[in-house]
Amino acid sequence: MASDPQNSGQKPNILYIMADQMAAPMLRMYDPESRVKTPNLDHLAKNGVVFDQAYCNSPLCAPSRFALVTGRLPSKIGAFDNASDLPADVVTYAHYLRAAGYHTALAGKMHYIGPDQLHGYEQRLTSDIYPGDYGWSVNWDEPEVRLDFYHNMSSVLDAGPCGRSNQLDYDNEVIYKSNQYLWDHVRHRGDQPFCLTVSMTHPHDPYTMEQEYWDLYEDVEIPMPKTAAIPQDKQDPHSQRILKCIDLWGSEIPEERIRAARRAYFAACTYVDDQIGKLLKTLKATGMADNTIIIFSGDHGDMLGERGLWYKMAFFEMSARVPMLVYKPGLYAPHRVHENVSTLDLLPTFVDMAGGARDLRLPVDGTSLMPYIAQIEGPRPDTVIGEYMGEGTLAPLVMIRRDRWKFIYSPLDPPMLFDLVADPLERTNLVAGLPIPTRSQKSVRPLPNLHLPFAPVAMPSPPHTPSPGTIVPASATNTTTSHSDPSVLLALFLEEVSQRWNFDALTKKVLESQRRRRVIWSALSKGVQTSWDYTPIVDGGSQYVRNMGKGILDDVEWHARWPRV
């Protein structure tokens, strides 16, 4: 078998596992009363570092993933919706780790849009499950038009067991190719560290799962949402737009369909857990487990009927909070991290884990999680910034999550502030009905005219709170954490929002991007079409016995057998 790499001075391997649309509050690692069966995740959580308050930075697939791989906020890289392309000159963690000597590979979904479908990965093991073109561009110019790729309620109304599905076809291939990659690596690249990203599409809707997993919940009481559906005319404006976007406005979902959808979702989570178990088994069998750091997280959550909402696109906990853990027994002591972090922090974290070096002249918006993971000194901002500019809104929607507070703001809507310690289900908007502060109300700096749809504002560094990635002295105290008066908090958060974002300029940027992509897609969809979608090349001649180029039969069999004899 392989020698013990942990004692040989080798760099650690990194296995990064992603689930799609997995809501952290539903999992047993966060809720002991959860009925979701995830024994492998529970084992990793019990023996690893668990982040209790981890968030995505945009509750939509592509923008969230682009922020995750680059460490940049969506607005900084044009990641507005599921048809925004990631520029090829934006640095990702795959670039940094590849430069540090790692073999970088991706199996599964990353929702890359545009001609560059690698973004630093040396190898992609599968195609993506979704298109890599501009066909899903959002159109804020026609707000009343429901585009054909928007979510609808068929995923809920048709929820139930299946023999096979598009998603099962995909994830089964992802896991097969990932396990094969691990065996190939130990046999042919054993002296090189790897960073393998395994990105499954489950438990993303449609809510269907093969009978074996559906039956695991036959005698399980499937809970209804903790917060019942809010009457649609009482929903906040952004939630009302989501209801229209997903074609639920003016309709209700029967309880039986809600339970069926949630049962299928639970079953899909168990399916994901089983696939994680297969990867763990292969790591052990190859002898690489002792020198491999395992990271697990997701791209966003799923409302699953909470408040009467489904899917994502909102900054409520079920939609924006993601699972996150790091597992490496003997290196990182098991513990829980209570501060607010985000997937934006993964790029600097991976670089630190790999012993690599970032180009500090290139900005990142995330902060390395190593002070939390390794329990060492370092910056701990306890702040998450979120941005949403996709379907279901007509202007940027932003979030600031800090300490116990979550502040949500859009120039179109009344602000929302929640105390997640006292009100974890976000049932009370503490600033509902409060007047918008003006200069006479002790704002530290002048606020923009928030009654205008898109007030132009400057963006200096916030005076009281660090930008993500900024080193903060241990003695520094965020002003927002030292107040509890909703009026004071509202003024402070609004001030920070006005300094972080120029909504007028950002909205213009989003609209211009949408219009460009619609024109380009209209042109490229005519005549001879050249696909941007990635298709891996399968070369049987490089894998199996051939009479040319592979050497004698015994040589091929010897190289393929592991452990070698």
C-alpha positions, 0 to 999 in steps of 0.5 A: 500500500501507499506510504504514510504521506502525512509523515513524508512532508508532502502537501495535503490533498484537498477534496472539496465536496459540494451539494447543490441547494442544500439548506443548512437548517435542515441537517442534523449537524445543525438541528439534532431533531432533524429527520434527514438521515446523513450518517456520513456527514454526521461523522465528518461533523462530529470529528471535524470543524463545523461552521454554524453560521456559513452563508453563500454570497448570492442565493442563486447557482452561478453567481454563488459559485463564481463568488466561491471560486474567485473570492470576489463579490458577484458585483465585482466580477459581473456574476449577476444571474445564471447566464453571466459569464465568468471572465477568463482573467479572474483568478480562481482557487484552481489557478492558485493551487495549480501554480502551487504544484497541485493537480486540479480537477473538477467533477460535476456542476460549476455552472460556468458560462462562456468560452472558458469552461476550465478556469484553472482546473487542469482536468474536468471529469464530466460535462456540466448539467446546465448550459454554458451559454447566454440563453438564461439571461434575465431581462429587467427591461420586461419585468412582467414577463416570466421567462421559460427557464424560470422555476415553476411549481411542477417540481413540488406538484410532481414530487415523488419517487422515480426510477431514474432522473436527469439528475441521478444520471448526472450525479452517478457519473460525477461520483463514478468519475471522482472515484476513478480519479482518486484511483488514477491519481494514486497510481499515476501521480502519487507524488503530486498533491491533488485538489479535487472538487466534486460538485453534485447537483442534488438535492436541487429540485425537481424533488424526485428520488429513486425508490430506495431512498424514498422508502427510507422515509416511509415511516418518518413523519415529514415535518411541515415548514416551521413558519407557515405560508404568509398571506401573499398580500402580507409578504415583503415586496421581494418575496412577492416578486419571487412568488410571481417569478416561480408562478405561485402568485395567487395559488396555494400548495396542498399540504400533501404536496408540501410533504411529498416535496420535502420527503423527496428532498430529505431522500436526496440529501441521504443520496448525497450522503451515500455518495460522500460515503463512497468517496471516503471509502475510496480515499481509505482504499487508496491509502490517501485518507491520512493526507487529505483534507475534506471540505464540504459546503454548498452553493445556497439553500432551499426555502422548502415551503418556509413562509410560503416560498420555494427554491432560493433567490432570497436572503432568508436563512433557509435560502442563504445559509449553507452547510460548511465543515472541514475534516482532517483528524490529527491536524484540526481538532473537532470544534464548532465555529459560531462567527459568520463566514461565507463561501467567499472565504474558501479561496484564501482558505484553500491557498493557505491549506496548500501552503500557496501564495496569493498575489496580494496586489489582486483583491479578494473579498473573502478572508481565510478561515484558517484562524477558525479552523486551526484555532490560531491568531488572525482576522475574524471579521464575523461579517458576511456580505451578500448580493442578489441581482437575478430573476425575481428582482428589478434592482440589486438586493443586498445583505449584511450579516454580522454578529446577531444581526441580518440586514437586508436592503434594496432601493425598491423595498423597505429595509429588513432587520432580524435578530437571529439570536432572539428570532432565528426563524426571522418572523419579526422585522425589527425596523418595519415601519420605522422612518428612514433616518435623515441627517438630523437623526445622528447619522455619522455621515450623510445618507443618500436620498433613499426615497429615490429609486437609485440614489447615487452614492460614494463608496468609501470604506465603511467607518465602523466595520471592516470590509471582508478580508481586512485585518481587524485589531482584536480590540476593535469593536463594530459599532453595529454590535454594540447597539440594540436599538432598532432605530440606531441599527437602521441608521448604521446599517443604512450608512454602511449600505450607502458606502458599500454600494452605488445602486444607480451605477450597479443597476446600470451595469446589470442592465447593460450586461443583460442587454449585451447578452440578449443581443449576442444570444439572439445572434449566436442561436442562428446559423451554425452554432458553436457550443461553449459547453464542456465535453470531456474527451474519453480516450480508451486507448490511454486506459486499456490494452492496445498494441500501439503506444502502451507497451507490452500487456504485462506492463499495462496490467502492472501499471493499472494494478494497485497496490503494486506487486 
